[in-house]
Amino acid sequence: QVQFVESGGGLVQPGGSLRLSCVASGFAFHVFAMSWYRQPPGKERELVASMSSANPIKEYADSVTGRFTISRDNAKNTVYLQMNSLRPEDTAVYYCNAGWQRPEFGDWGQGTQVTVSS
């Protein structure tokens, strides 16, 4: 059974930082690209960042380029999202899934809430 467990969200002031983690299970993690998505309040889920499985290639949404960094630890089946210089518009529930720029699986985790507010 495919499972994603996201963590690391919270309330942070504008300009602050957070590091999100997503532990994946139920599939061969090291084979798949991994991506982070987010769903702002009242909006559709959107792609934030993707990272390939090998010879790491990374792609970011224009809105987060230069502020967010995706990384992974295949030994821990974990993908990370380092978020710096956070803005109120980054407020959303953040999710991970396998796949390059589109979700490989229909299963989603519970997500982790990020709120950027003073």
C-alpha positions as CSV (number, residue, x, y, z in Angstrom):
1,Q,0.0,0.0,0.0
2,V,1.4,3.3,-1.1
3,Q,1.7,5.8,1.8
4,F,3.0,9.3,2.3
5,V,3.5,10.9,5.7
6,E,4.3,14.6,5.6
7,S,5.6,16.6,8.6
8,G,7.4,19.8,9.5
9,G,4.8,22.4,8.9
10,G,3.8,25.2,11.3
11,L,3.2,28.9,11.8
12,V,6.1,31.1,10.8
13,Q,6.6,34.8,10.3
14,P,7.2,36.3,6.8
15,G,10.9,35.8,6.0
16,G,11.2,32.7,8.1
17,S,12.1,29.2,7.2
18,L,10.7,25.7,7.5
19,R,11.9,22.2,6.5
20,L,9.3,19.8,5.4
21,S,9.8,16.0,5.4
22,C,7.8,13.3,3.6
23,V,8.4,9.6,4.4
24,A,7.1,7.3,1.6
25,S,6.4,3.6,1.6
26,G,4.8,0.9,-0.4
27,F,6.8,1.4,-3.6
28,A,10.5,1.4,-4.8
29,F,11.3,4.9,-3.6
30,H,14.7,5.1,-5.2
31,V,13.3,4.4,-8.7
32,F,10.8,7.2,-8.8
33,A,11.1,11.0,-9.1
34,M,9.5,12.8,-6.2
35,S,7.5,16.0,-6.1
36,W,6.0,18.4,-3.6
37,Y,2.6,20.0,-4.1
38,R,0.6,22.5,-2.2
39,Q,-3.0,23.5,-1.9
40,P,-3.6,27.1,-0.8
41,P,-6.9,27.9,1.0
42,G,-9.8,27.8,-1.5
43,K,-7.5,26.9,-4.5
44,E,-6.5,23.9,-6.5
45,R,-3.5,21.8,-5.6
46,E,-0.4,23.0,-7.5
47,L,3.1,21.7,-8.2
48,V,5.9,23.2,-6.1
49,A,9.0,21.2,-7.0
50,S,10.2,17.9,-8.5
51,M,13.4,15.9,-8.2
52,S,14.5,13.0,-10.4
53,S,15.5,9.7,-9.0
54,A,19.1,9.7,-10.2
55,N,21.6,12.3,-11.5
56,P,19.4,14.6,-9.6
57,I,17.5,17.1,-11.8
58,K,15.4,19.6,-9.9
59,E,12.6,21.8,-11.2
60,Y,10.7,24.5,-9.3
61,A,7.6,26.5,-9.8
62,D,8.4,30.1,-10.7
63,S,6.9,31.4,-7.5
64,V,9.4,29.4,-5.3
65,T,12.5,29.4,-7.4
66,G,15.5,30.7,-5.4
67,R,13.7,30.2,-2.1
68,F,12.8,26.5,-1.9
69,T,15.1,23.5,-2.2
70,I,14.0,19.9,-2.8
71,S,16.2,17.1,-1.7
72,R,15.9,13.4,-0.9
73,D,17.5,10.6,1.1
74,N,16.9,7.3,-0.7
75,A,18.2,5.3,2.3
76,K,15.4,6.8,4.4
77,N,12.7,6.8,1.7
78,T,12.3,10.5,2.5
79,V,12.0,13.7,0.4
80,Y,12.5,17.1,1.9
81,L,11.5,20.7,1.1
82,Q,13.6,23.5,2.6
83,M,11.6,26.7,2.5
84,N,13.4,30.0,3.0
85,S,12.2,33.6,2.8
86,L,8.6,32.5,3.3
87,R,5.8,34.7,2.2
88,P,2.1,34.9,3.2
89,E,1.2,33.5,-0.3
90,D,3.1,30.3,0.6
91,T,0.4,29.5,3.1
92,A,-1.0,26.1,2.1
93,V,-1.2,22.4,2.9
94,Y,1.9,20.8,1.5
95,Y,1.9,17.2,0.1
96,C,4.4,14.9,-1.6
97,N,3.9,12.2,-4.2
98,A,6.0,10.2,-6.5
99,G,6.4,11.2,-10.1
100,W,8.0,13.9,-12.2
101,Q,5.8,17.0,-12.2
102,R,2.6,15.0,-12.0
103,P,1.4,12.6,-9.3
104,E,2.3,8.9,-9.9
105,F,-0.2,7.6,-7.4
106,G,-3.8,8.5,-6.5
107,D,-3.0,8.0,-2.8
108,W,-2.2,11.2,-0.9
109,G,-1.0,11.7,2.6
110,Q,-2.7,14.0,5.2
111,G,-0.4,16.9,4.2
112,T,1.3,19.3,6.5
113,Q,-0.1,22.8,7.1
114,V,2.2,25.8,6.5
115,T,1.0,29.2,7.7
116,V,3.0,32.3,7.0
117,S,1.7,35.2,9.0
118,S,2.8,38.0,11.3
